[in-house]
Amino acid sequence: MSGMKTATAHWTTEDTQPTLLLTLGEVASHLRCTRRSVEREVARHHLRVVRIGRSVRVERRELNRYLKSLSAPDEG
């Protein structure tokens, strides 16, 4: 028994790291809006996406950039 390794520590380490790529549904959940609203922001090029095959994802750091741009005062 003492030579057995458990997977618990392995999973705990991965689970505590934030997800790098988010689906549009996950982004909508974070923003507390609809997926369609997120799709509109993507179409307006306000929110950049990563395409992997037919999948569309948003990098977490891009979501943070987008949120900062919303709270920044307009210049001009």
C-alpha positions as a Markdown table, in Angstrom:
| # | Residue | x | y | z |
|---|---|---|---|---|
| 1 | Met | 0.0 | 0.0 | 0.0 |
| 2 | Ser | 2.8 | 2.5 | 0.8 |
| 3 | Gly | 4.1 | 2.2 | -2.8 |
| 4 | Met | 0.7 | 3.2 | -4.4 |
| 5 | Lys | 0.3 | 6.6 | -5.8 |
| 6 | Thr | -3.0 | 8.4 | -5.8 |
| 7 | Ala | -4.3 | 10.6 | -8.6 |
| 8 | Thr | -5.9 | 13.1 | -6.1 |
| 9 | Ala | -2.9 | 15.5 | -6.0 |
| 10 | His | -2.6 | 15.4 | -9.8 |
| 11 | Trp | -6.3 | 16.4 | -10.3 |
| 12 | Thr | -6.2 | 19.0 | -7.5 |
| 13 | Thr | -3.3 | 20.8 | -9.2 |
| 14 | Glu | -5.0 | 20.9 | -12.6 |
| 15 | Asp | -8.4 | 21.9 | -11.1 |
| 16 | Thr | -6.9 | 24.9 | -9.3 |
| 17 | Gln | -5.5 | 26.4 | -12.5 |
| 18 | Pro | -7.9 | 28.6 | -14.4 |
| 19 | Thr | -9.1 | 27.4 | -17.8 |
| 20 | Leu | -7.2 | 28.9 | -20.6 |
| 21 | Leu | -9.9 | 28.7 | -23.3 |
| 22 | Leu | -13.6 | 29.4 | -22.6 |
| 23 | Thr | -16.6 | 28.5 | -24.8 |
| 24 | Leu | -18.9 | 31.3 | -25.7 |
| 25 | Gly | -21.4 | 29.9 | -23.3 |
| 26 | Glu | -18.9 | 30.0 | -20.5 |
| 27 | Val | -18.1 | 33.6 | -21.4 |
| 28 | Ala | -21.8 | 34.5 | -21.3 |
| 29 | Ser | -22.1 | 32.9 | -17.9 |
| 30 | His | -19.2 | 34.9 | -16.6 |
| 31 | Leu | -20.7 | 38.1 | -18.0 |
| 32 | Arg | -24.2 | 37.1 | -16.9 |
| 33 | Cys | -25.6 | 37.7 | -20.4 |
| 34 | Thr | -26.8 | 35.6 | -23.2 |
| 35 | Arg | -24.6 | 33.6 | -25.6 |
| 36 | Arg | -26.1 | 35.7 | -28.4 |
| 37 | Ser | -24.8 | 38.9 | -26.8 |
| 38 | Val | -21.3 | 37.4 | -26.7 |
| 39 | Glu | -21.7 | 36.4 | -30.4 |
| 40 | Arg | -22.6 | 40.0 | -31.2 |
| 41 | Glu | -19.4 | 41.3 | -29.5 |
| 42 | Val | -17.4 | 38.8 | -31.4 |
| 43 | Ala | -19.0 | 39.9 | -34.7 |
| 44 | Arg | -18.3 | 43.6 | -33.9 |
| 45 | His | -14.6 | 42.6 | -33.2 |
| 46 | His | -14.9 | 43.8 | -29.6 |
| 47 | Leu | -14.0 | 40.4 | -28.3 |
| 48 | Arg | -11.4 | 38.3 | -30.1 |
| 49 | Val | -11.7 | 34.6 | -30.4 |
| 50 | Val | -9.5 | 31.6 | -31.2 |
| 51 | Arg | -10.8 | 29.1 | -33.7 |
| 52 | Ile | -9.8 | 25.5 | -33.4 |
| 53 | Gly | -11.4 | 23.7 | -36.3 |
| 54 | Arg | -15.1 | 24.6 | -36.1 |
| 55 | Ser | -14.9 | 25.4 | -32.4 |
| 56 | Val | -14.8 | 29.0 | -31.2 |
| 57 | Arg | -13.1 | 29.8 | -27.9 |
| 58 | Val | -12.1 | 32.9 | -26.0 |
| 59 | Glu | -8.8 | 33.1 | -24.1 |
| 60 | Arg | -9.2 | 34.1 | -20.4 |
| 61 | Arg | -6.8 | 36.9 | -20.8 |
| 62 | Glu | -8.8 | 38.3 | -23.8 |
| 63 | Leu | -11.9 | 38.2 | -21.6 |
| 64 | Asn | -10.1 | 40.2 | -18.9 |
| 65 | Arg | -8.9 | 42.7 | -21.6 |
| 66 | Tyr | -12.5 | 43.0 | -22.9 |
| 67 | Leu | -13.8 | 43.7 | -19.4 |
| 68 | Lys | -11.1 | 46.3 | -18.7 |
| 69 | Ser | -12.1 | 48.0 | -22.0 |
| 70 | Leu | -15.7 | 48.2 | -20.8 |
| 71 | Ser | -14.8 | 50.0 | -17.6 |
| 72 | Ala | -12.2 | 52.4 | -19.2 |
| 73 | Pro | -13.4 | 55.9 | -19.9 |
| 74 | Asp | -13.9 | 56.7 | -23.6 |
| 75 | Glu | -11.1 | 58.8 | -25.0 |
| 76 | Gly | -12.2 | 61.7 | -27.2 |
